[in-house]
């Protein structure tokens, strides 16, 4: 009989936890989506914007893409900041290449540096368009770069 009570208790606990998770799934899904895909465009705009200033080839053949942003909201990059963050910073810059389009995203985390810095890629010479793609899953044009 004690085994049956233990199984029943575990089942009831799973149901209760499941209901709690489902009732707050919007917030939980948003957090996971922002972590996985990067911050949405609205966040990037609210902290002052983002700019890609150029591409340089390194000695080992890789390409460094200079990305200027500051998620603290203390600097204006392409617009005036509307949001100030004191605890979060850029934990990772995500980058992907599809043909002649470079897609970048910003992941944030606690106690990280607030600036974006550089993205390292393997690219053939030529002109590329650069877009931002975050958790909102919409492409936002950042401009073009010429890779030497």
C-alpha positions in Angstrom: 0.0 0.0 0.0 2.8 2.6 0.7 4.1 2.1 -2.9 0.7 3.0 -4.3 0.5 6.1 -2.1 4.0 7.1 -3.3 3.1 6.6 -7.0 -0.2 8.6 -6.5 1.7 11.4 -4.8 4.2 11.6 -7.6 1.4 11.6 -10.2 -0.5 14.4 -8.4 2.8 16.4 -8.1 3.4 16.0 -11.8 -0.1 17.2 -12.6 0.2 20.2 -10.3 3.6 21.2 -11.8 2.2 20.7 -15.3 -0.7 23.0 -14.6 1.7 25.6 -13.1 3.9 25.5 -16.2 1.0 25.7 -18.6 -0.5 28.7 -16.8 2.8 30.6 -17.2 4.0 29.2 -20.5 3.9 32.5 -22.3 6.6 34.0 -20.0 8.6 30.8 -19.9 8.5 30.4 -23.7 9.5 34.0 -24.2 12.6 33.6 -22.0 13.6 30.4 -23.8 12.9 32.0 -27.2 15.0 35.0 -26.4 17.9 32.9 -25.0 17.8 30.5 -28.1 17.2 33.0 -30.9 18.6 36.2 -29.3 17.0 39.4 -28.0 14.1 40.7 -30.1 14.5 43.7 -32.3 12.4 45.8 -29.9 15.0 45.2 -27.2 17.9 46.1 -29.5 16.1 49.4 -30.4 15.2 50.2 -26.8 18.9 50.0 -25.7 20.1 52.3 -28.4 20.4 50.2 -31.6 23.0 48.2 -33.4 25.5 49.0 -36.2 27.8 46.9 -38.3 30.9 49.0 -39.2 32.9 46.7 -41.5 34.7 43.5 -42.1 38.4 42.7 -42.0 40.3 39.6 -42.9 42.5 38.1 -40.2 45.9 36.5 -40.8 44.3 33.0 -40.6 41.8 33.7 -43.3 38.8 34.3 -41.1 36.7 37.5 -41.3 36.0 39.8 -38.3 32.7 41.6 -38.5 32.7 44.7 -36.2 29.4 45.0 -34.4 28.7 48.1 -32.3 25.9 47.8 -29.6 25.6 48.4 -25.9 22.8 46.5 -24.1 23.3 48.7 -21.0 21.3 51.4 -22.7 23.9 54.0 -21.7 25.1 54.8 -25.3 23.3 55.8 -28.4 24.4 53.7 -31.4 21.7 54.4 -34.0 19.0 55.9 -31.8 18.5 57.3 -28.3 18.1 54.5 -25.7 14.8 54.1 -23.9 15.8 51.3 -21.6 18.7 51.1 -19.1 20.0 47.7 -17.9 22.4 47.5 -15.0 22.8 43.7 -14.6 22.7 42.1 -18.1 25.3 42.1 -20.8 26.1 40.3 -24.1 26.7 36.7 -23.3 27.1 35.6 -27.0 26.9 37.0 -30.5 25.2 34.5 -32.8 26.0 34.6 -36.5 25.0 32.6 -39.5 25.7 33.0 -43.2 23.2 32.1 -46.0 24.5 32.9 -49.4 25.4 36.6 -49.4 23.4 37.3 -46.2 24.9 37.4 -42.7 22.4 37.1 -39.9 23.4 38.2 -36.4 21.6 38.0 -33.0 22.5 39.0 -29.5 22.1 36.6 -26.5 22.2 38.3 -23.1 23.1 37.1 -19.6 23.9 38.3 -16.2 27.2 39.9 -15.3 28.5 40.0 -18.8 30.2 42.9 -20.7 27.5 45.2 -22.2 29.0 45.7 -25.6 28.8 43.4 -28.7 32.4 43.5 -30.1 33.3 41.3 -33.1 31.9 38.3 -34.8 34.3 35.8 -36.4 33.2 34.2 -39.7 34.5 32.2 -42.6 33.5 34.2 -45.7 34.5 34.4 -49.4 35.4 37.9 -50.7 32.5 40.0 -51.9 29.6 42.1 -50.7 27.2 40.8 -48.1 24.0 42.1 -46.6 23.8 42.0 -42.8 20.5 41.5 -41.0 19.5 41.2 -37.3 17.2 38.2 -36.5 16.1 37.8 -32.9 13.3 36.1 -30.9 10.6 38.0 -32.9 11.9 36.0 -36.0 11.8 39.0 -38.3 14.8 40.2 -40.4 15.9 43.7 -39.8 18.4 45.2 -42.3 21.6 46.5 -40.8 23.4 47.4 -44.0 26.0 45.9 -46.3 29.7 45.0 -45.8 32.4 44.3 -48.3 34.6 41.4 -47.4 38.2 41.6 -48.7 
